Amino acid sequence: MVGNDVVDLADQETAGGATHPRFDERVFAPEERAWLGRSRPEERLRWVLWAAKESAFKALKKLDPREIFSPRRLVVRLETGNAGSVRYGERLFSVGVKIERGACHAVRWVDLDPRAIIVSGMRRLRADVAEEPRPAARAFAIHLLAPLLGASERDLAVVSERRVPRLHLAGRPAPVDLSLSHHGRFVAFACALGPDIVSRFAA
């Protein structure tokens, strides 16, 4: 299972001082708040942690639809600038974080077949066209995944099943796991390609 989240670091919601004074207490575990207190720039780290938590929850929700978003229970630890883990109870999961072009993109995976690979991408919405974020995210994922699946973009569609995006190929579920996100000026996706698809690359 894969999850992803993108945060526009220039959005009004993520600007310095935009959050409620008690936001950090509600959202972050004590060790995360201590880390924020020692960090400069603090705002960037705040949204890196948030994106990692959101991406983790999206993956967990697929494993158990009954899960309720409780960000303080998802504890992020970054071992390097762009990789780390998210702890949820007794479970520990991997997460990757990338900051570029004014946005933070986090991708998290759980229970992934070791032979699978993760494909992800992020792009900025066009300023000269009135793009709607949700369909733009779907179109972006389809555009990048079509050649990997050996399919035409016309044959791919993203279908929402219990509020979870699923990629369909020729009207049937494709052997992938998909996650979409958007915020501010950016859309993003992450997709886990199964071993049968990966084997095509090696053939």
TORPA-4810 file (N, C-alpha, C, O; in nm, 3 decimals):
<nodes>
NODE_1_0.084_-0.118_0.000_0.000_0.000_0.000_0.088_0.125_0.000_0.193_0.129_0.065_M
NODE_2_0.044_0.225_-0.074_0.123_0.348_-0.085_0.033_0.468_-0.056_-0.086_0.466_-0.087_V
NODE_3_0.091_0.572_0.003_0.021_0.697_0.026_0.112_0.813_-0.006_0.234_0.799_0.002_G
NODE_4_0.056_0.927_-0.042_0.139_1.044_-0.069_0.065_1.170_-0.029_-0.057_1.171_-0.019_N
NODE_5_0.141_1.277_-0.006_0.082_1.406_0.026_0.175_1.516_-0.023_0.297_1.506_-0.012_D
NODE_6_0.115_1.622_-0.077_0.194_1.737_-0.123_0.148_1.860_-0.046_0.029_1.877_-0.020_V
NODE_7_0.243_1.946_-0.010_0.215_2.071_0.061_0.282_2.184_-0.014_0.403_2.183_-0.036_V
NODE_8_0.203_2.284_-0.052_0.254_2.405_-0.116_0.310_2.494_-0.006_0.235_2.548_0.076_D
NODE_9_0.441_2.511_-0.003_0.506_2.585_0.105_0.484_2.735_0.095_0.519_2.809_0.187_L
NODE_10_0.427_2.781_-0.017_0.400_2.924_-0.033_0.252_2.956_-0.016_0.210_3.070_-0.035_A
NODE_11_0.172_2.856_0.019_0.030_2.878_0.035_0.001_2.958_0.163_0.080_2.955_0.257_D
NODE_12_-0.111_3.029_0.165_-0.148_3.107_0.283_-0.163_3.019_0.406_-0.134_3.063_0.518_Q
NODE_13_-0.207_2.895_0.388_-0.226_2.804_0.502_-0.095_2.763_0.567_-0.093_2.727_0.684_E
NODE_14_0.014_2.768_0.491_0.143_2.720_0.542_0.239_2.834_0.573_0.354_2.808_0.608_T
NODE_15_0.196_2.958_0.560_0.282_3.072_0.587_0.313_3.080_0.736_0.237_3.029_0.819_A
NODE_16_0.423_3.145_0.770_0.460_3.162_0.910_0.351_3.233_0.987_0.302_3.338_0.945_G
NODE_17_0.313_3.176_1.101_0.209_3.236_1.184_0.067_3.208_1.140_-0.027_3.256_1.202_G
NODE_18_0.050_3.129_1.033_-0.085_3.104_0.983_-0.159_3.001_1.068_-0.282_3.001_1.070_A
NODE_19_-0.087_2.915_1.137_-0.153_2.810_1.215_-0.197_2.865_1.351_-0.141_2.962_1.402_T
NODE_20_-0.298_2.802_1.407_-0.347_2.837_1.540_-0.237_2.805_1.642_-0.164_2.707_1.626_H
NODE_21_-0.225_2.886_1.747_-0.119_2.863_1.847_-0.117_2.722_1.904_-0.011_2.673_1.944_P
NODE_22_-0.233_2.655_1.910_-0.237_2.520_1.967_-0.228_2.411_1.859_-0.245_2.293_1.890_R
NODE_23_-0.202_2.450_1.736_-0.194_2.354_1.626_-0.089_2.247_1.655_-0.117_2.128_1.644_F
NODE_24_0.032_2.290_1.691_0.141_2.195_1.713_0.107_2.096_1.824_0.140_1.978_1.814_D
NODE_25_0.041_2.143_1.929_0.006_2.054_2.040_-0.094_1.948_1.997_-0.087_1.834_2.043_E
NODE_26_-0.188_1.986_1.909_-0.288_1.891_1.862_-0.232_1.791_1.762_-0.277_1.676_1.756_R
NODE_27_-0.134_1.833_1.684_-0.089_1.755_1.569_0.037_1.674_1.594_0.052_1.565_1.540_V
NODE_28_0.130_1.727_1.674_0.261_1.665_1.685_0.284_1.600_1.822_0.240_1.652_1.924_F
NODE_29_0.354_1.487_1.821_0.393_1.418_1.943_0.499_1.502_2.016_0.562_1.587_1.954_A
NODE_30_0.518_1.479_2.147_0.615_1.559_2.223_0.754_1.564_2.160_0.816_1.670_2.156_P
NODE_31_0.805_1.450_2.111_0.938_1.450_2.051_0.943_1.531_1.923_1.046_1.591_1.890_E
NODE_32_0.832_1.534_1.850_0.827_1.616_1.728_0.824_1.764_1.763_0.889_1.844_1.696_E
NODE_33_0.750_1.801_1.867_0.745_1.942_1.908_0.881_1.988_1.957_0.921_2.102_1.932_R
NODE_34_0.952_1.901_2.026_1.087_1.936_2.071_1.179_1.959_1.951_1.261_2.050_1.950_A
NODE_35_1.164_1.876_1.851_1.243_1.889_1.729_1.211_2.020_1.658_1.301_2.089_1.610_W
NODE_36_1.083_2.054_1.652_1.043_2.181_1.591_1.103_2.300_1.666_1.143_2.399_1.605_L
NODE_37_1.109_2.290_1.798_1.163_2.399_1.877_1.311_2.422_1.855_1.361_2.532_1.878_G
NODE_38_1.381_2.318_1.809_1.526_2.331_1.784_1.558_2.360_1.639_1.673_2.386_1.605_R
NODE_39_1.457_2.356_1.552_1.481_2.362_1.408_1.470_2.504_1.354_1.387_2.583_1.399_S
NODE_40_1.555_2.534_1.259_1.546_2.656_1.178_1.577_2.618_1.034_1.685_2.562_1.010_R
NODE_41_1.491_2.644_0.935_1.362_2.712_0.952_1.254_2.618_1.004_1.235_2.508_0.952_P
NODE_42_1.185_2.661_1.105_1.084_2.580_1.172_0.965_2.550_1.082_0.913_2.438_1.084_E
NODE_43_0.920_2.648_1.003_0.800_2.630_0.923_0.816_2.518_0.822_0.723_2.439_0.803_E
NODE_44_0.931_2.509_0.758_0.951_2.404_0.658_0.942_2.267_0.723_0.875_2.178_0.670_R
NODE_45_1.008_2.248_0.837_1.003_2.118_0.905_0.861_2.085_0.945_0.820_1.969_0.936_L
NODE_46_0.784_2.184_0.991_0.645_2.160_1.033_0.566_2.093_0.921_0.491_1.999_0.946_R
NODE_47_0.582_2.141_0.799_0.501_2.088_0.689_0.561_1.962_0.629_0.490_1.884_0.566_W
NODE_48_0.691_1.941_0.648_0.750_1.811_0.612_0.689_1.702_0.701_0.650_1.596_0.652_V
NODE_49_0.683_1.729_0.831_0.624_1.632_0.923_0.476_1.609_0.892_0.429_1.495_0.893_L
NODE_50_0.404_1.717_0.862_0.262_1.705_0.831_0.241_1.619_0.705_0.156_1.530_0.704_W
NODE_51_0.318_1.646_0.601_0.304_1.569_0.477_0.334_1.421_0.501_0.267_1.335_0.445_A
NODE_52_0.435_1.392_0.583_0.468_1.253_0.613_0.353_1.185_0.687_0.322_1.070_0.659_A
NODE_53_0.290_1.256_0.781_0.177_1.200_0.854_0.058_1.174_0.761_-0.004_1.069_0.768_K
NODE_54_0.028_1.271_0.675_-0.084_1.256_0.582_-0.061_1.138_0.489_-0.153_1.059_0.465_E
NODE_55_0.060_1.127_0.436_0.087_1.016_0.343_0.077_0.882_0.415_0.029_0.784_0.358_S
NODE_56_0.121_0.879_0.540_0.112_0.755_0.618_-0.033_0.716_0.642_-0.070_0.599_0.629_A
NODE_57_-0.116_0.814_0.677_-0.256_0.783_0.704_-0.326_0.731_0.579_-0.409_0.640_0.588_F
NODE_58_-0.295_0.788_0.462_-0.360_0.743_0.339_-0.329_0.596_0.312_-0.416_0.522_0.264_K
NODE_59_-0.208_0.554_0.342_-0.173_0.413_0.323_-0.242_0.326_0.428_-0.293_0.218_0.396_A
NODE_60_-0.244_0.372_0.553_-0.308_0.296_0.659_-0.457_0.279_0.635_-0.514_0.174_0.664_L
NODE_61_-0.520_0.383_0.581_-0.664_0.380_0.557_-0.700_0.270_0.458_-0.809_0.213_0.464_K
NODE_62_-0.609_0.241_0.367_-0.635_0.133_0.271_-0.630_-0.003_0.340_-0.702_-0.095_0.303_K
NODE_63_-0.543_-0.015_0.440_-0.534_-0.141_0.513_-0.654_-0.162_0.604_-0.702_-0.275_0.620_L
NODE_64_-0.703_-0.053_0.662_-0.817_-0.062_0.751_-0.903_0.063_0.734_-0.869_0.168_0.789_D
NODE_65_-1.013_0.055_0.659_-1.098_0.172_0.636_-1.155_0.233_0.764_-1.205_0.345_0.761_P
NODE_66_-1.148_0.162_0.875_-1.201_0.214_1.000_-1.105_0.312_1.069_-1.143_0.379_1.165_R
NODE_67_-0.981_0.319_1.019_-0.883_0.408_1.081_-0.932_0.553_1.075_-0.988_0.597_0.975_E
NODE_68_-0.909_0.625_1.185_-0.944_0.767_1.195_-0.816_0.847_1.209_-0.726_0.810_1.284_I
NODE_69_-0.808_0.958_1.135_-0.686_1.038_1.133_-0.660_1.099_1.271_-0.735_1.184_1.318_F
NODE_70_-0.553_1.054_1.334_-0.509_1.106_1.463_-0.361_1.138_1.449_-0.276_1.054_1.480_S
NODE_71_-0.327_1.259_1.402_-0.188_1.288_1.363_-0.085_1.270_1.474_0.029_1.236_1.445_P
NODE_72_-0.123_1.291_1.599_-0.024_1.275_1.707_0.020_1.130_1.724_0.128_1.103_1.777_R
NODE_73_-0.064_1.035_1.679_-0.028_0.893_1.691_0.068_0.849_1.580_0.129_0.743_1.589_R
NODE_74_0.080_0.930_1.477_0.172_0.902_1.367_0.299_0.983_1.392_0.303_1.103_1.366_L
NODE_75_0.401_0.918_1.441_0.522_0.987_1.485_0.630_0.973_1.378_0.672_0.862_1.344_V
NODE_76_0.676_1.088_1.327_0.771_1.090_1.217_0.914_1.104_1.270_0.940_1.179_1.364_V
NODE_77_1.003_1.030_1.209_1.146_1.044_1.240_1.222_1.042_1.108_1.215_0.944_1.033_R
NODE_78_1.295_1.149_1.080_1.373_1.157_0.957_1.519_1.124_0.988_1.585_1.197_1.062_L
NODE_79_1.568_1.014_0.930_1.706_0.975_0.952_1.801_1.057_0.865_1.916_1.082_0.902_E
NODE_80_1.751_1.100_0.748_1.828_1.187_0.658_1.735_1.301_0.617_1.621_1.309_0.663_T
NODE_81_1.784_1.387_0.531_1.703_1.500_0.487_1.581_1.459_0.407_1.483_1.533_0.400_G
NODE_82_1.586_1.340_0.344_1.474_1.302_0.257_1.424_1.159_0.280_1.353_1.106_0.195_N
NODE_83_1.459_1.098_0.389_1.410_0.962_0.415_1.400_0.939_0.565_1.479_0.992_0.644_A
NODE_84_1.302_0.859_0.603_1.285_0.830_0.744_1.176_0.728_0.765_1.156_0.639_0.682_G
NODE_85_1.105_0.740_0.876_1.004_0.642_0.911_0.888_0.711_0.983_0.900_0.823_1.033_S
NODE_86_0.777_0.640_0.985_0.659_0.684_1.061_0.622_0.569_1.153_0.602_0.456_1.108_V
NODE_87_0.612_0.599_1.282_0.573_0.497_1.380_0.425_0.513_1.412_0.378_0.623_1.441_R
NODE_88_0.353_0.402_1.407_0.211_0.401_1.441_0.189_0.284_1.534_0.181_0.169_1.489_Y
NODE_89_0.181_0.310_1.662_0.172_0.202_1.759_0.301_0.121_1.758_0.410_0.174_1.779_G
NODE_90_0.286_-0.008_1.733_0.403_-0.097_1.730_0.460_-0.112_1.590_0.561_-0.180_1.571_E
NODE_91_0.397_-0.049_1.491_0.441_-0.066_1.354_0.528_0.050_1.310_0.509_0.164_1.353_R
NODE_92_0.624_0.019_1.225_0.718_0.120_1.174_0.721_0.110_1.023_0.742_0.002_0.967_L
NODE_93_0.699_0.223_0.955_0.689_0.224_0.810_0.787_0.324_0.750_0.826_0.421_0.815_F
NODE_94_0.825_0.302_0.627_0.920_0.389_0.558_0.849_0.508_0.494_0.733_0.497_0.453_S
NODE_95_0.919_0.621_0.486_0.866_0.740_0.420_0.981_0.813_0.351_1.092_0.820_0.403_V
NODE_96_0.951_0.866_0.234_1.047_0.949_0.162_0.989_1.088_0.145_0.870_1.102_0.117_G
NODE_97_1.071_1.190_0.160_1.026_1.329_0.150_1.116_1.404_0.054_1.239_1.392_0.058_V
NODE_98_1.053_1.483_-0.034_1.129_1.562_-0.131_1.078_1.705_-0.127_0.957_1.729_-0.130_K
NODE_99_1.170_1.801_-0.121_1.133_1.942_-0.127_1.197_2.003_-0.252_1.319_2.004_-0.268_I
NODE_100_1.111_2.054_-0.337_1.161_2.120_-0.458_1.053_2.211_-0.514_0.934_2.188_-0.493_E
NODE_101_1.093_2.313_-0.586_1.003_2.406_-0.654_0.897_2.465_-0.560_0.786_2.495_-0.602_R
NODE_102_0.934_2.482_-0.432_0.841_2.545_-0.340_0.735_2.455_-0.282_0.635_2.503_-0.228_G
NODE_103_0.755_2.323_-0.290_0.657_2.229_-0.236_0.728_2.114_-0.167_0.844_2.084_-0.197_A
NODE_104_0.657_2.050_-0.076_0.706_1.930_-0.009_0.619_1.813_-0.053_0.496_1.821_-0.047_C
NODE_105_0.682_1.705_-0.097_0.608_1.586_-0.141_0.658_1.467_-0.060_0.776_1.433_-0.062_H
NODE_106_0.565_1.403_0.011_0.598_1.286_0.093_0.532_1.162_0.034_0.416_1.166_-0.007_A
NODE_107_0.606_1.053_0.032_0.555_0.924_-0.016_0.585_0.819_0.090_0.698_0.807_0.138_V
NODE_108_0.482_0.745_0.125_0.496_0.646_0.231_0.443_0.513_0.184_0.344_0.508_0.111_R
NODE_109_0.506_0.404_0.225_0.461_0.272_0.180_0.461_0.174_0.297_0.537_0.187_0.393_W
NODE_110_0.373_0.074_0.285_0.357_-0.027_0.389_0.319_-0.158_0.323_0.244_-0.161_0.225_V
NODE_111_0.370_-0.267_0.378_0.338_-0.401_0.328_0.359_-0.411_0.177_0.276_-0.467_0.106_D
NODE_112_0.470_-0.356_0.129_0.497_-0.355_-0.014_0.580_-0.477_-0.053_0.678_-0.510_0.014_L
NODE_113_0.540_-0.543_-0.160_0.617_-0.654_-0.213_0.758_-0.605_-0.246_0.772_-0.505_-0.317_D
NODE_114_0.863_-0.673_-0.198_1.000_-0.625_-0.225_1.034_-0.619_-0.373_1.131_-0.552_-0.411_P
NODE_115_0.958_-0.687_-0.457_0.985_-0.683_-0.601_0.911_-0.568_-0.669_0.933_-0.543_-0.788_R
NODE_116_0.826_-0.499_-0.596_0.751_-0.387_-0.653_0.837_-0.261_-0.655_0.938_-0.253_-0.586_A
NODE_117_0.797_-0.164_-0.734_0.865_-0.035_-0.735_0.759_0.076_-0.719_0.642_0.058_-0.751_I
NODE_118_0.805_0.189_-0.669_0.717_0.304_-0.652_0.753_0.411_-0.753_0.869_0.450_-0.765_I
NODE_119_0.653_0.457_-0.824_0.668_0.569_-0.918_0.591_0.687_-0.860_0.477_0.671_-0.816_V
NODE_120_0.653_0.804_-0.859_0.583_0.920_-0.804_0.619_1.044_-0.886_0.718_1.046_-0.959_S
NODE_121_0.537_1.146_-0.872_0.561_1.270_-0.944_0.486_1.385_-0.881_0.388_1.365_-0.808_G
NODE_122_0.531_1.505_-0.910_0.468_1.626_-0.860_0.481_1.733_-0.968_0.586_1.745_-1.031_M
NODE_123_0.376_1.809_-0.990_0.386_1.918_-1.086_0.305_2.038_-1.040_0.211_2.026_-0.961_R
NODE_124_0.344_2.154_-1.090_0.275_2.278_-1.057_0.160_2.300_-1.155_0.176_2.279_-1.276_R
NODE_125_0.047_2.342_-1.105_-0.066_2.373_-1.191_-0.032_2.492_-1.281_0.039_2.584_-1.240_L
NODE_126_-0.082_2.488_-1.401_-0.053_2.596_-1.495_-0.126_2.724_-1.454_-0.244_2.723_-1.422_R
NODE_127_-0.051_2.835_-1.455_-0.109_2.963_-1.415_-0.196_3.024_-1.524_-0.282_3.108_-1.497_A
NODE_128_-0.172_2.981_-1.650_-0.245_3.042_-1.762_-0.373_2.966_-1.796_-0.445_3.005_-1.889_D
NODE_129_-0.402_2.858_-1.722_-0.522_2.778_-1.747_-0.591_2.753_-1.614_-0.527_2.726_-1.512_V
NODE_130_-0.722_2.761_-1.615_-0.799_2.737_-1.492_-0.810_2.587_-1.467_-0.914_2.527_-1.494_A
NODE_131_-0.704_2.527_-1.415_-0.703_2.383_-1.389_-0.768_2.352_-1.254_-0.740_2.418_-1.153_E
NODE_132_-0.855_2.253_-1.252_-0.911_2.204_-1.127_-0.815_2.101_-1.069_-0.776_2.007_-1.139_E
NODE_133_-0.775_2.115_-0.941_-0.670_2.028_-0.887_-0.699_1.879_-0.894_-0.611_1.801_-0.932_P
NODE_134_-0.820_1.837_-0.860_-0.848_1.693_-0.855_-0.838_1.626_-0.992_-0.765_1.527_-1.004_R
NODE_135_-0.907_1.675_-1.095_-0.889_1.614_-1.227_-0.748_1.632_-1.280_-0.699_1.547_-1.355_P
NODE_136_-0.681_1.741_-1.244_-0.543_1.761_-1.290_-0.451_1.655_-1.230_-0.362_1.606_-1.299_A
NODE_137_-0.472_1.620_-1.103_-0.391_1.515_-1.040_-0.414_1.381_-1.109_-0.319_1.306_-1.131_A
NODE_138_-0.539_1.352_-1.142_-0.570_1.226_-1.209_-0.506_1.220_-1.347_-0.447_1.119_-1.385_R
NODE_139_-0.519_1.329_-1.422_-0.462_1.333_-1.557_-0.310_1.322_-1.553_-0.250_1.257_-1.638_A
NODE_140_-0.248_1.386_-1.455_-0.102_1.381_-1.441_-0.055_1.238_-1.415_0.039_1.191_-1.479_F
NODE_141_-0.122_1.169_-1.323_-0.085_1.030_-1.293_-0.103_0.942_-1.415_-0.016_0.861_-1.447_A
NODE_142_-0.214_0.956_-1.483_-0.241_0.875_-1.602_-0.136_0.899_-1.710_-0.090_0.805_-1.774_I
NODE_143_-0.099_1.025_-1.729_-0.001_1.060_-1.832_0.134_0.991_-1.807_0.197_0.943_-1.901_H
NODE_144_0.177_0.987_-1.681_0.307_0.926_-1.652_0.301_0.774_-1.641_0.401_0.706_-1.666_L
NODE_145_0.185_0.721_-1.603_0.175_0.576_-1.583_0.143_0.500_-1.711_0.177_0.382_-1.723_L
NODE_146_0.078_0.565_-1.807_0.036_0.496_-1.929_0.152_0.423_-1.998_0.138_0.304_-2.029_A
NODE_147_0.266_0.490_-2.025_0.374_0.417_-2.092_0.432_0.303_-2.009_0.478_0.203_-2.065_P
NODE_148_0.430_0.316_-1.877_0.482_0.209_-1.791_0.391_0.087_-1.795_0.437_-0.026_-1.778_L
NODE_149_0.263_0.111_-1.818_0.167_0.001_-1.825_0.149_-0.049_-1.968_0.073_-0.144_-1.992_L
NODE_150_0.217_0.013_-2.063_0.201_-0.025_-2.203_0.061_0.001_-2.253_0.008_-0.076_-2.332_G
NODE_151_0.002_0.111_-2.206_-0.137_0.139_-2.239_-0.152_0.280_-2.294_-0.064_0.364_-2.277_A
NODE_152_-0.263_0.303_-2.361_-0.297_0.437_-2.406_-0.362_0.511_-2.289_-0.431_0.452_-2.206_S
NODE_153_-0.339_0.642_-2.284_-0.402_0.723_-2.180_-0.554_0.712_-2.186_-0.621_0.722_-2.084_E
NODE_154_-0.608_0.691_-2.305_-0.753_0.678_-2.322_-0.808_0.554_-2.253_-0.926_0.549_-2.217_R
NODE_155_-0.722_0.453_-2.235_-0.767_0.329_-2.173_-0.757_0.330_-2.021_-0.799_0.235_-1.955_D
NODE_156_-0.700_0.437_-1.966_-0.683_0.445_-1.822_-0.783_0.544_-1.762_-0.817_0.645_-1.823_L
NODE_157_-0.829_0.512_-1.643_-0.921_0.601_-1.571_-0.898_0.583_-1.422_-0.864_0.474_-1.376_A
NODE_158_-0.918_0.690_-1.347_-0.910_0.682_-1.202_-1.053_0.681_-1.148_-1.131_0.772_-1.173_V
NODE_159_-1.083_0.577_-1.073_-1.217_0.558_-1.017_-1.208_0.568_-0.865_-1.119_0.510_-0.804_V
NODE_160_-1.300_0.641_-0.805_-1.302_0.653_-0.660_-1.384_0.541_-0.599_-1.502_0.526_-0.629_S
NODE_161_-1.322_0.462_-0.514_-1.390_0.354_-0.444_-1.379_0.377_-0.294_-1.271_0.363_-0.236_E
NODE_162_-1.490_0.413_-0.232_-1.491_0.448_-0.089_-1.389_0.557_-0.061_-1.315_0.552_0.038_R
NODE_163_-1.386_0.656_-0.149_-1.300_0.774_-0.139_-1.152_0.742_-0.157_-1.066_0.824_-0.124_R
NODE_164_-1.123_0.623_-0.208_-0.985_0.583_-0.237_-0.969_0.576_-0.387_-1.049_0.507_-0.452_V
NODE_165_-0.869_0.644_-0.447_-0.853_0.638_-0.592_-0.798_0.504_-0.638_-0.702_0.452_-0.581_P
NODE_166_-0.861_0.448_-0.742_-0.815_0.322_-0.800_-0.793_0.343_-0.949_-0.874_0.407_-1.016_R
NODE_167_-0.683_0.290_-1.000_-0.655_0.302_-1.142_-0.718_0.184_-1.215_-0.696_0.068_-1.179_L
NODE_168_-0.796_0.215_-1.318_-0.858_0.111_-1.400_-0.798_0.114_-1.539_-0.771_0.220_-1.595_H
NODE_169_-0.776_-0.005_-1.594_-0.724_-0.022_-1.728_-0.828_-0.097_-1.810_-0.865_-0.209_-1.777_L
NODE_170_-0.874_-0.033_-1.917_-0.977_-0.091_-2.003_-1.099_-0.134_-1.921_-1.159_-0.239_-1.948_A
NODE_171_-1.135_-0.054_-1.824_-1.255_-0.081_-1.745_-1.238_-0.178_-1.630_-1.335_-0.208_-1.560_G
NODE_172_-1.116_-0.227_-1.610_-1.093_-0.322_-1.501_-0.981_-0.271_-1.411_-0.894_-0.197_-1.458_R
NODE_173_-0.981_-0.308_-1.282_-0.875_-0.261_-1.192_-0.736_-0.300_-1.242_-0.712_-0.416_-1.276_P
NODE_174_-0.646_-0.203_-1.245_-0.508_-0.229_-1.287_-0.429_-0.285_-1.167_-0.463_-0.256_-1.053_A
NODE_175_-0.325_-0.365_-1.193_-0.248_-0.426_-1.083_-0.150_-0.327_-1.021_-0.029_-0.351_-1.019_P
NODE_176_-0.201_-0.216_-0.972_-0.119_-0.112_-0.909_-0.194_-0.059_-0.788_-0.313_-0.082_-0.771_V
NODE_177_-0.121_0.013_-0.704_-0.185_0.084_-0.593_-0.153_0.232_-0.610_-0.036_0.270_-0.621_D
NODE_178_-0.255_0.316_-0.611_-0.241_0.457_-0.647_-0.281_0.548_-0.531_-0.374_0.519_-0.456_L
NODE_179_-0.209_0.659_-0.518_-0.243_0.763_-0.422_-0.229_0.899_-0.492_-0.131_0.923_-0.562_S
NODE_180_-0.328_0.986_-0.473_-0.328_1.120_-0.534_-0.333_1.226_-0.424_-0.384_1.201_-0.315_L
NODE_181_-0.281_1.344_-0.455_-0.290_1.455_-0.360_-0.280_1.587_-0.435_-0.230_1.594_-0.547_S
NODE_182_-0.329_1.691_-0.370_-0.314_1.826_-0.425_-0.323_1.928_-0.312_-0.392_1.906_-0.212_H
NODE_183_-0.252_2.037_-0.328_-0.259_2.147_-0.232_-0.203_2.273_-0.297_-0.097_2.271_-0.359_H
NODE_184_-0.277_2.381_-0.283_-0.229_2.507_-0.339_-0.205_2.497_-0.487_-0.296_2.466_-0.564_G
NODE_185_-0.080_2.525_-0.529_-0.044_2.528_-0.671_0.002_2.394_-0.725_0.043_2.386_-0.841_R
NODE_186_-0.003_2.288_-0.644_0.061_2.162_-0.684_-0.035_2.042_-0.680_-0.128_2.036_-0.600_F
NODE_187_-0.008_1.948_-0.769_-0.071_1.817_-0.766_0.039_1.712_-0.763_0.151_1.738_-0.809_V
NODE_188_0.009_1.594_-0.710_0.111_1.490_-0.699_0.044_1.353_-0.695_-0.077_1.341_-0.672_A
NODE_189_0.126_1.251_-0.716_0.076_1.113_-0.706_0.191_1.022_-0.666_0.308_1.058_-0.677_F
NODE_190_0.155_0.904_-0.621_0.250_0.794_-0.600_0.178_0.667_-0.639_0.058_0.653_-0.618_A
NODE_191_0.252_0.574_-0.696_0.192_0.450_-0.743_0.289_0.334_-0.724_0.406_0.343_-0.762_C
NODE_192_0.241_0.226_-0.664_0.320_0.105_-0.648_0.287_0.010_-0.763_0.173_-0.031_-0.780_A
NODE_193_0.389_-0.024_-0.840_0.373_-0.116_-0.953_0.408_-0.257_-0.907_0.515_-0.280_-0.851_L
NODE_194_0.318_-0.350_-0.932_0.339_-0.487_-0.888_0.450_-0.558_-0.963_0.496_-0.509_-1.066_G
NODE_195_0.495_-0.674_-0.912_0.605_-0.749_-0.972_0.582_-0.788_-1.117_0.676_-0.794_-1.195_P
NODE_196_0.455_-0.814_-1.153_0.429_-0.855_-1.291_0.456_-0.741_-1.388_0.500_-0.765_-1.500_D
NODE_197_0.431_-0.619_-1.345_0.461_-0.504_-1.430_0.611_-0.477_-1.432_0.668_-0.450_-1.538_I
NODE_198_0.674_-0.483_-1.315_0.817_-0.459_-1.305_0.895_-0.557_-1.392_0.996_-0.520_-1.451_V
NODE_199_0.847_-0.682_-1.401_0.917_-0.783_-1.480_0.922_-0.747_-1.628_1.012_-0.792_-1.699_S
NODE_200_0.828_-0.667_-1.674_0.830_-0.625_-1.814_0.952_-0.538_-1.844_1.008_-0.543_-1.954_R
NODE_201_0.993_-0.456_-1.743_1.107_-0.369_-1.764_1.235_-0.450_-1.779_1.326_-0.412_-1.853_F
NODE_202_1.241_-0.562_-1.706_1.363_-0.643_-1.707_1.369_-0.737_-1.826_1.474_-0.793_-1.857_A
NODE_203_1.254_-0.753_-1.893_1.249_-0.848_-2.005_1.327_-0.795_-2.125_1.333_-0.861_-2.228_A
</nodes>
